[in-house]
Amino acid sequence: MLRKMFLRLAPVFLVLIIAPNVQGAFCGLCSYSGAAATCADPCEMPKVQYRIRYEPVYETCTEVRQRPVYQTVMEQETYTVMRPVYEQHVKEHRYTVCKPVVEHYDVQQTYTVMKPVYEQHVREHRYTVHRPMVQEYQVAIPYTTYRKEYEHHVKEVPYTVHRPMVKEYQVAIPYTTYRKEYEQHMREIPYVVPRKVVTPYQVAIPYKTCKPVYEHHVREHRYTVHRPMVQEYQVAIPYTTYRKEYQQHVREHRYTVHRPMVQEYQVAIPYTTCKPVHEQHVKEHRYVVHRKVTEPYQVEVPYTVYRTVQEQHCRKVPVVQTRQVMECRTECRTRQVMVPVTTEQCVKVCGGEWKEVREYIPGPVVDQTCQLPGKWDIDPCTFKCTFCPGSCVVQKVQCPGTWCCRKVWCPKEEYRTVQCTTNVCKTETYTVQVPYCRTECYTTYVDQPYTVCRQVPETCTRTETRYRCYTVPEEKVCQIPYTTCRMEYEQHVRYVTRKHCYTVPEEKVCQIPYTTCKVVPEQHVRYETRRQCYTVPEEKVCQIPYTTCRMEYEQHVRHETRYRCHVEYDRFVKQIPYTTCKVVPEQHVRYETRRQCYTVPETHVRRIPYTTCKVVPEQHVRYETRRHCYSVPEEKVCQIPYTTCKMVPEERVRTIRCCKTNWVAEEKVCCVPYTTCKLIPEERVRCVPKTICSMESYCHTTVNCRMVPKCEPVCDPCFSTCGSSSWKADFMQKLGDCFKKPCAE
């Protein structure tokens, strides 16, 4: 901004610098008015009556400026690339080969084979077999059984019962009595009585209130404005083009041709003939014959006899008696006890807090008139600077907003736990041992003899003669004649003429032309003019008013009445009269009637039923069926089949498949592949980032200082000699003040 002001005031400086020379050149024409323009004496210096004095005038101008706004967008750019396309081609290649043709024919061949003829025969074979025979017979076996006979009896058993008897008698018992002498006393027993007391008390609950205090401030906001600058530069963009170069080549194709050859040779074919040979043989046939053998043996047969035995035993008979027993039993008793119980109650407390909410209030939109910057015009004749102000422009301006802080009450409920103590009557159980006397029955056992009759078994043995029948195996051998037929083989050889067809490979070479395509890249460079937009930062300062809100907290106290429940114990003293007893011994004799318990034996008879068992032997006879095994010789005939083999010659004819190979020339065509390359231009699209610079209008306020000429009378006649330096110094001082003021602002 200082630079612009200096450029505007440059003509004024030029006029001031050359003012003495101009005054001398025009003879001071600029310093005189029209009335004083004529001089009486041309050689005399005219008197200066008025002089021009410049005063600075400050003007505030608002101008609309343009600032760049940069935006990066993706722009599609189309470019061309050469894509190679490979094509596969096939060309025909003709060559001649010898093809073998095989011709098959049949040849009839006669040969003799020996055919075996099998005959089935049967011969009789006689042998003796011992057939086992079983004969059953009855054997009388005497045996003794013992039958139990039970007899019921009653036995009188005398026993003695002791009947208790009580006999009373007097016993002189000396004893000492103690006479009590009682004395009355009083003793104090302190005791405590709990009393429930409810005491109200005041609780001071402090709380805070918030009062917002708003303060207005102004802060300097320094911001940087970027002035756009555009610079053009050349960019070298290399690119590549592809040029096709075709080359002709010839390659050798080697292939093999098979030439047929025929060779005759003799083949020895061996064959075998069979001649039967019969042989007579005898084989031994071993078989087993079972011969019966009977053997007597002794067997001990055990039997049991029961004998009666009487035994004397003694058993315990229970007798019930009574006796007195002192015991203690436990009794549960109850009593009432006051127990303090502490309970917790949940109390709801309503409260809250103040929260600060900050809101932004935008400023109003007003119409602001801005004057475009003017320009200075210099008169070339008079070197007088004339300021031409710019036109006025009306634009919408958003005034800065304000931040408003306000308090919002947020209610809050809080639950607190309060402890309360109460006395609860509680039943307490305790145990007491109480003695008592009870009658107890107890049992004693008395020995009682008795007789038991039991059967004792006795084992006896008797000897019996028995017979055992078994067979003894005997091996026998018989001669069995048989005939075998075996084949004797004879080897023979016959020769057959055959032809062997084979091929002899011959290698041949043919020339196959083909073309190759090579892509040759060529590098090029094109120059593209681009623009680089950059900005020059300018720092500016604006005053931003803002409001701060701080909370002033005030402490308050509210008093709340609460109740405290506690137990106070009242202490009392109880006067309990009591008597002390002093024992004075006195000797006495008393007669005590006592009871003597004794028992009187009484004999009783108990009838005890019992059963006796008597074993009565009984003789019996049982018949046992036994088997007698013996063998009966029996002659049998079995048919033994056997087979004889006889070789019979047989003429046969077989067909032999023969082949004959003929070579036939045949022309074949093979396809030889080759590849060609063709470059096809292809357009592609890519996204290129591009920066767009657009100018945005904004208002800029400047303070301009211009010098306004002012005529004032001159009192000093020597103004031409001494006054010129004074007004210049005054002008330079004011001009310096003019430069200092915008800088301060």
Helices and strands as residue ranges (DSSP letters): H 2-8, H 10-17, H 19-25, G 29-31, E 50-361, E 365-371, E 375-378, E 385-388, E 392-398, E 402-713, G 717-719, H 723-744
